[in-house]
Amino acid sequence: MKYDVVIGIEIHCELKTKTKMFSGAPASFGQRANTCVNEIELAHPGTLPALNKTAVRYAIMASTALNMKVDTLVKFDRKNYYYSDLAKGYQITQQFHPIGSDGYLDIETDEGTKRIRIERLHMEEDTAKQYHLDEKTLIDYNRSGTPLVEIVSKPDISSGKEAAAYVSKLRETLFYLGVSDVKMEEGSMRCDVNISLKPAGSPVYGTRVEIKNLNSISNVQKAIDEEIKRHSSVYDAGGSIEQETRRFDEATQTTVSMRKKEGAVDYKYFPEPNIFPIQLDLDWVKSIQDNLPELPDQRRARYMKDYGLGSYDANVLTSNKDLSDFYEEVCKVAKDGKIAANWCISELSGALAKRNETLSTMKLSAVHLGTLVNMILDKEISGKQAKEVFEDVLEGKDPKEVAAAKGMKQVSDSSAILSLINQVLDENPQSIVDFKNGKSRAVGFLVGQVMKKSKGQANPAMTNQLLTEELKKR
């Protein structure tokens, strides 16, 4: 039987503020347990929350980048949350008054561009982290109170591949904005997926299952694909799906039941009494919206327009902001954006992977790489010589100094190259016969011999042209 897959995704993303959502405690990852916390997170009597202005600004930026309406009247609600990971027994959130609503994000699919609607973006505080041991649970309150935005999509996603594309695009957008480091492996971005199947064309949704805390884009796709198989096999066998919460087990590559759900949890929401509604200054909001950083789609379009890049190269560069920023610096020196892109995508990325380094740790200068590109364009060195020079440039050396020290200089003097060609032809009469008999490989062999005699300094294109002309004369 054929089924329609219905998927909605909730993404929790920590904001990259210096302090927490409602206190002056530092918001910092990886510190010693319970050292980034104060009396607000620990719910000492008489303490009151104070809203983080930077968190509001970041939420406005994210809402705007996701094409959402921004509510300039900020209101918070109290979510009664009786668990040990929030000391005060409730969470301050925006259940009824999200700061962003009715947005969308366009993703690329095998069928073309697809628009995924986004229902809401709201601000809230994160919970503490719990460590469950055999006989006890340890709690680290460092994460408690960290500013969060929760972004909830409409159920417009139809496959694991589309879900991965949506999460990837959203993550990329937030990273370019600078509002979050979106490190899924550190928990600063977490995904919950809601999935159901229904008979193809049916207006009635199937039973929904939630997959919690997916910590990588690949796991989002794997978990959904596995869950689609599970639902399909249950329905095909005449069974029914139970409403429940599951998790993805990386070891077995399957989803595992965590708990059954009877229905929605009643958190008994009511307006947060300790934070009065705040009317944002309209000019302040507009200034934020008018001064967003360049977003990935905008940068891709600019690369294609200004540098003549194809969509593939533009996508590869912008998918890694650090590489894209480095490319920007290279292009301030390089005369040709296409060649510079080739070097960044191929040679540079390959060198980073081989050396197990990042752009921040390596010694390579963008100015030096741009200079190397220009040396190729100006025919000072050949492409082959450039790759040899590049090995030293990776160590922070100036390419012109490296080329000079190695005695590299591309020969583009036609008479000098012609002299070498004639020497090679005289030494290899059989290759001339082979060429006359239509064996095209003879040309490649002869070019190689000329390059060998010139110690790699002959201009390859000029050598090929002159050699072909000389062969036709003999």
N, C-alpha and C positions, 0 to 999 in steps of 0.2 A: 504494500500500500504506500502511496505517496503522501508525504506530510509537509506542511509549511512549518518552518522553524521561526519562532518569535523570541527575540533576545533584547533585553534592556540591560544597561550597565550602569552601576553606581561606582563612582570613583572618588575616593577620599585622598586629598592631596594636601600635604603640610606646606604652609607658606614659609618663605625664607626670610622671616623677620628675626631681629636680634633678640627680641623678648617675646614673652608669651601673650596669649590672646587677651587675658584679663589681669595680668600682673607684670611686674618688672623683672621677674625671674628670667635668666637667660634661656633661650631656646637653642639648645646645642646637642648634636648627636654624638654618641660615643664617649660621653664623659662618665666618670665613676658614678655608680648608682646613687640616686637620691642626693646629688650635689647641685642640680639645676632646678631647685624648687624653693618656694617660700611659703609664707603663711596662707596665701590665697589658695594654692593648690592643695595644701594640707587642711583647708577648711577650718582654720582657727576661728573661734567665736569673735564676732564683731568685725570681721574683715569683709571688705566690699570690692567687687570687680571694677576695673577701669578699662574701657575699650581701647585696644591697640589701633591707632590711626593708620599706621603703615599696613596693617592687615586689611583694613577697609579699602585702602588705595589699591592694594594688590587684587582684592576681590572685584573691584570696579574694572581694573585692567583685564582680568580674566573674563569677566562677563562681556566686556566690549569686544574682545578678540573672538569670542564665541557667538557674536552677533545677537546678544541678548539685550532685553530691555533692563535698564538699571533703575531700581527703586531708590529714590533719593531720601526716602524716609526709612531710616534703619530701626528695626524693631527686633528684639530677641524674645525667645520663649524658653521656658524651663521644661526640660524633659526629665521626669523622675526616673532614676536609673540606679536601682539599688544593687550595685555590684561593687566589689572591692577595688576596682580600677579607677573609681572616682571618689575621692575621700568625702566630698560633701553630699554624696548620695543623689546627685542630679547633674545633668549636663546642660550648659547654656548653648542654645542652638537657634535656628531660624525656621522652625517648623511651618509657621503660617505666613511669614513675611520674608521670603528669600530675596536677597539683594539683586539677583539676576533671574530672568525668566524668559521663556519662549525664544530660545536661540537655536542654532544649528551649526553643524560642521560637515563640510563636504569631504568625502573620501573617494579614492580611486578604487574601482573594482574591475573584475574581468569584463563586466558589461558596460563600463564607463563610469562617469562620476555619479555618486549616490549621495543624497543629502540625508544625514542623520539628525533628527530633531532633538533638541535638548530642552527638557522640561524646566529645570531649575538649577541654580547655583546658590548655595547658602553657606554662611559662615558658622563655625562652631569650634569647640575646643576638643582636642584629642584626649584620649584616656591614658592611664598609666599602662605600663607593660608588666604582664604577670609571667612568672616562671613557675610552672607546676612541677613539683617534685613528688616523690612517692607518698610522703606523709604530710607535706605542707606546701604552701604557695608563697613565693617571694614576690614582692612588688617593688618596681622601680618607678618612682613618680617623676622622673626626669621628663618623660614624654607628656605627662598630664598637663593640660592647659596649652599645649602647643597649638598655634592657630591652624585651622583646617578650612578648606572649602570642600564641600561635597557637590559633585556634578552628576546629575541624574539624567540619563538619556530617555527618550521615548522608545517603545519597543519596535524600533525600525530596522534592527540588525537581523540578518537572515542566515548567517553562517559563522563558523569559527574564524574564517579568513577575513570576513568583513569586520568582525569584532576586533581582531588583531590590528587591522588597518585603522579602525576608529581610535583604539587606545594609543597606538603609535602616533597618530596625527595630533591627538589631544596632548599627549606627553610632549611632543615636539613644540607645539604652540606655547605651552606653559613654560617650557625651558627657554625659548626665545624671548618670552616676555620678561624673564628674570624673576618671576614671582615664586618659583620653587626649584629645587635641584632635581625633583622628580626621580630620585633614586629608589627604584622599586625594591632593589636588594636590601636597602636599609629601612624600608617601610615608609618612606616619605610619600610614596604614591601606592595606593592599594586598590584593588579592583574586586567588586562583588558583581557576579553575573546572575541575572534572572533569566531562566530559559524554560520554554514550554513548546510542545509540538501539538499540532492539530491537523485533522484531515485536510488535504489540499483544497483550498477554496472555501473552507468552512468559516463562518463568521464567529464561531464560538471558540474561545481560547481553551487550550488544554491546561492541565494542572501545572502550576509553576513550581520549579525547583530553584533554590538559590545556591550558588557556589561561592564560598567566602574566601576572601584574602588571597587572591591570586597575585603572585609576586614577580611575574615576568610576562612580557607580551607573548612569548612562545607558549607559556603555560596557559594563558587565556585561550589561545586557539586549541591547544591539545585538550584542555578540560571540556570545552564546548563540543569538540568533535566526538570525544568519548561519551559525553552525556547524550548527544544526538543518537549515537548508536544504541545506548542503553534504553532510551525512551522508545525508539523504533522497535527494538526487539521485544520489549514488554507489550507494546500495543499490538504488534503482529501476532503475539502469542495469546491475545485476548485478555491480557491483564490490564491493570490500571496503575497509574503513577501516583505515589503519595506525595503530598506537599511536605517538603523537608528542606533542611539546610545540609549541604555536603561540602567537602573539601577535596582538593586535588592532591593525590599521593604521587609525588614525583618518582618514587622507587618503582611503583607498579604501573605508573602512567594511567591510573584509573581514578574515578571519583569515589569517595567513601562517605557514608552517612555520618553526620555529626549529631543531629537531633531532628525529631519530627516537629512539625508545626501544625497546630490546630487552627490558627488564624492569626490576625494581626495582634501584636502586643499592645496593650493599653498602657501607654506611658504617662497618661494623665497630664497632658501638656497644659500649661497656662502661661500668660505673659510674665516674663522675667521682671520681678518687682524692683530689683536693684539696679537695673539699667533703663532709664527713661528713654522713650523714643527720641531719636536724633535726626533732625532735619539737616541734611548735608547741603553745604553751600553749592549752588548750581554752577557758579564759575569755577569752583575747585574741581567739581566732577568733570566739567567740560575740558578743563586744562589737562586732566589725566587722559581723557579719551582722545584728545587731539595730539597727544605726544607719546603715543605707544611706540615701542621699538618696532623695527621692521620685522614682520612676521615671515615664516618660511615660504608661504606661497608668493608673497611679494618679492622676496629675495630670489626665488627660482625664476620668476618672470623677468626680473632685472638682469640676471645672468644670461638668460636667453636673448634678451634684447641688446644689452650693452656689450656682451662678450661673445655673442654668437654661439653659445653652447646649445647642444641638443637637450631634450628633456631628460634623457637618462643621466648625462653628466651633471646637469643642474640638480637633479634629485639626489644623486650620490653625494654631492658636495653639501647640500643643505640638510641632509639627514643627520649630519654630524656637525653641530654648531662650531665646535673647536676647529675642525678642519676647514669649515666655511670661513670662519674669521681669519684663519691663517692665509687662505687663498686670497681674501680681500687685501691683505698686506702684500702678498706676492704681486698682485695685479697693480699695486701702486708703483712698482718698478718694471715689471715685465711689459713688453710691447705687444704681446699676443696672449689674450685671455684663454684661447682654446689650448694652446701649447702649455700654458701655465696650469690649466685644469688637468691635462693629461699627466703632468709631472706630479701634481698633488694627489690625484686619484690612484695612479699606478705606482710610480717609483716611491713617493713619500709614504703612502699607506703600506706598501709592501715592506719598506724599511722599518717602519714602526712595528709591524707585526713580527718581523724577523728578529728585531732587537728587544721585543717585549717592552717597548717604551711608549710614552704618550707625547703629545706635542709640548706639554708643559715641562716634561723632564728632559727632552732631547736638546742638543746644543744648536741645531739647525736654525739659521736666521732666515726670515722671509725675504729680506733684502738680498741675501746671497743666492737664494733660489731664483728670485726674479732676475738677478744678474746672470745666472747660468742660462736661463731661458733666452736672454738677449744675446749671449755669446753664440748660441746655436743659430739664432735668427740672423745675426751679423756674420755668420760663417767663420767665426774665429776658431771654433772647434766643431767637430762632427758630432752627430748624435751618439755614436759609439764612444767617442772620447768624453762626451758629457757625462755618460754613465760612470765612467772611471773617475772623473773629477768629483762626481756627486758623493762618492764614498768618503772623500775628505771633507766635502762641504757639510756632511752630516755631523762632523766633529767640530763644526763652528768655523772652518777655514774659509777664506775668501777664494771664490772660484778662479778669479784672474791670477791670483798668486799661485794657486795650485797648478793651473795650466802652464804657467811660465816655468815653474820649478820642474815640471815633467817634460818640458820642451815641446809642448803641444801647440801646434799651429796648423790650422786647416789650409791646405794648398788649393787655391782656386785659380792659379795661373795656368791657362789652357796649354801654353807651350811646354811648361814643365810636366804637366800630366801627360801630354801627347808623347813626350820623350819616353816616359815610363811605359806607356802603352806599346810603343814600337819595340821596346826591349822585350816586353813580355810576349808579344806576337812572334818575334824572331825566335824566342826560346820555346815556343809551343806551336809548331806548325800543324800538328794534328788537330788542335782545337779550331784552327781556321777551317780545316776540312770539315770538321764536325758541324761548324756553324753553317757552312755552305750546304751541308746535307740536311739542314733544318733542325739540328739538335740545339734547342734553345739553352740547354744547361751549360753549353760551352761558354756563353756570355758570363754567366755567374761565376764560373771557375776563373775566367780571365780577369774579371773585376777583382776577385779575391787576390789574385796574384799581384795586380797593380797596387792594391791597398797594402799588401805585404811589403812590397818594395818601398812604398812611401811611408812605411811605419804607421799606417793608419791615418796619415795626414791629408791624403788626397780627398777632394770633395767628391763624395760618392755619386751624387746625381750627375755632376759634370763628367766624371770618369765613365759612367755608364753610357752617356750620350756620345762622348768622343770615341769610345771603344767601338760602339755600334757603327758609327760613321766610318771608322778606319777599317773595320772588318769588311764592310761593303766594297771598299776600294781594292781589296786584295783578291 
